[in-house]
Amino acid sequence: MDAKTFFIVGGSSGIGLEIVNQLHKMGHIIYVGSRTLGKLAEVEGVRHIALDVTRQPVNIEGLPAVLDGLVYCPGTIRLKPFQRLTMDDFMEDLQVNYLGAVRIIQGCLPLLKAAPTGASMVLFSTVAVETGMPFHASIASAKAAVEGLTRSLAAELAPRIRINAIAPSLTDTPLAGNLLSNSEKRQAAAERHPLKRIGSAEDVAGLAVFLLSDAARWITGQVIHVDGGMGSLRTFK
């Protein structure tokens, strides 16, 4: 696709950083909003904006007047028995996963509407919304709100702006470090998936880049699973 301008929130690590790397290699103009610079220092030409999505108002000063695409990557993995979850736990998951996305989208909407040929947004859910999993009550609830936001905004902002969500399963990123901290945990996680492996940042980022592109110009309002078959398959031997 022709060079475009994208804002990747949470693009300094994990899946977000891989999206930045893939778009950068394609020659696009990249702005990244995150609390820390992280490994972005190694990516030449990327503009960084210090940003905390839990604060109101969010800081989007320094963005250009026109954005062709927006990706919201910040997330949490809080796995606790329901009775041990506090109201603060639920609120933190909502703030990072859902309300942060709302704040960023509201702030960036005029810039996205200014894109001459339309714009695209990508949000992130989780396989645990569609597939009930123990200990996921807080994060699955927050991400379910993201899915509702995705479909509602896709209808409201059509045809000028497309919005889709990606629902991964467990992915090998720093966010999932505690769940993949040794070989036994990694093997057990891999075995739970029909494809018998853990997802990589590259697996998920490739879909995000596609959804931002003109090749996906007839796709909106979708929640697409990149989950090794976890959400839809059961294998028996």
N, C-alpha and C positions, 0 to 999 in steps of 0.2 A: 504494500500500500504506500501511497505518497506520504511524505513526511508530515506528521501531525503532532499536536501538542497534548500531552497527557499529564494528569496529576495523580500520583500513586500515594495514597495515604497508608502509612505503615510499610513503606518500601525500603527500609534499611536492614531488614533481615528476613529470613525464611522465604515464603512464597512471594511476598511483596518484592523482595530484592531480586528474585529470579525473574519476575515480571519486568522489573526495571532493566535487568541485563538483556533480556530478549528484545525488548522494545529499543533499547540503546543500540544493539547490534543492527537493527533495521533502519537506523538513522533518524529516529524520532526525537522530538524535543521533550525532555522529561523533567518534571518537577516532582519532588518527593517531600511529603510532610511526615515528620516523625519526631519523637522526643530527642533521639540521639542520631548522630551521623552514621555510626556503625561502619560497615564495610562499604558504604557509599563513597567514602574517600578514594576507593580504588577505581571508581567508575568516572572517567573523565567527562566533564561537561554537564553532569547532572546538577540541577539547581536544588538546594535543600532549604526547606522552611521549617524552623523549630515549631513543633506543634504538639499540643496535648489535647486529645479529642474529648477528654472528660471535662474540660473547662469551657465556660460560657462567658463571652463569645469565643469561638475558636479563631485562631490567627491564620488568615489566608492572605495577609498582605504580602506582596511580592509575586502573586500569580499574574499571568498575562490577562489581557481583556477577553481572550477567546480560549476556550478549552474544547478539544475534540473528544476527550474521554476522561473518565474518572474511575478509579478503582479504590475501594475501601477495604483494606486488609486487616486492621486491628482485630484481635480476638483474644479469648481466654479459654483455658481448659481447666474448669473447676469440677472435679469429680468427688462428690461426697454423698453419703447416705442422706436421704431427704431430711430426716430428723436432726441432722447436724448442720444443715444449711441455715444461716441467719438471714435476716432481712438485708443486712449489709452485703452479704454474698450475692443475693438476687439483684440488688441495686447496682453493685459493681459490674456484674455481667451485663446488665441492661445498659449501663453507661458506656461501656467499651464497645459492645457488639452492636447495639441498636441505636441508642440516643446519640452516640458519637457520629454514626452514619447520618442520622437525621440532621445534625448540626452542619456537617460538612456539605451535604447535598443542598441544604437551604442556602448556605453561603456561596456555593459554586454554581447554583442554578442559572443565574444571569450570564455567567461565562459560558456555560454549556449551550444555552439558548442562542448565544451569539455565533456559534459554529455555523458556517455558511451551508454546509451540506448535512447538518444534523450531527448529533453526538451519541456516545454510548457510555453507559455506566455498568460496572460489575461490582456486585456485593458478594459476601461470603456467608454461607450457612454451614450446616453440618449434616452428615448422614443420620445423626441421632434425632433429628426432627421427624423424619419419616419412619425411622426404625427405632422403636422404643428400646432404650438401653438403661440398665440400672446405673444409679449414681449420676445421671446426666440431667436431673430435673431443672437445675438452674440454667445451664448453658443451652440445653435444648429449648427451653422456654424463650430465652433471649433470641436465639437464632430463628425460632418460629416467627417472632416479630419481624425479623429481617426478611423472611420469605413473604410475609404479608405486605410489607413495605414494597418489596420488589414488584409484586403483581399489581398493587394499587397504583404505584407511580408509573409503571409501564402503560397502564390504561390512561392515566391522567396526562402523561407527557407525550403520548403518541400523537402524530407520527414523527415529530422532530427529534425526540430523544428516546433511544432504546435503553432498557434496563433489564439485566439478567443477574441471576445468582448462581454461584457454584457451591455445591455441597460435597466437600471431601470427606473421606474417612481419615483415620489416623495417618498423618504425614510426617516424614522424617525432617523436622525443623526444630530450631531451638525451643519453640513454644512447647513442643511435645517431649522435651528432653527427659523429664522425670519419668515419663511412661516408657521410654526406650533406653533406660540407663544401663542396661546390661544385656548380654546375649540371650539370656533366658526370656526376658521381657520382650525382646525383639522377635524371637522365634514364636512365642505365644501369640503376639499381635499379628504376625504374618499368617499363622495358621488359622486365625479367625476369618480371614478373607478368602473367598473362592479362588482368587488369583495367587494366593499363597505368598504374598509379599507385602511390604509396607510401601505406601505411596511416597514419591519424592516431590520436592518442590517443582522440579521440571515437569512432572506429570500434570500438575494442577495449573502451573503458570501458562503452559501452552494453550489451554482452553481459554484462559482469560485474554490472552493476546488475540486469539481468534475472535472472541466475542467483541473485542474493541475494533476489529477490522471491518472493512467494507464487505468482506466475504460473508459476514454474519448479518448483513443488512436486513434480512427478513426474519430475524430471530429476536423476539422481545417477550418479556413476561415469563421467562422460563427459569426453573430451578434445575440445574443440570448436575447429576451426580458423577463425581470422579472418585470412586470408592472401592475399587478392586472387586466390585460385585456385591459388596456388603449389604447394600440397601435393597437389592432385588432378587438375589440368588441364594439358594440353599443347596449345598452339594452333599450327596450321600454316597458312601462307599461300603 
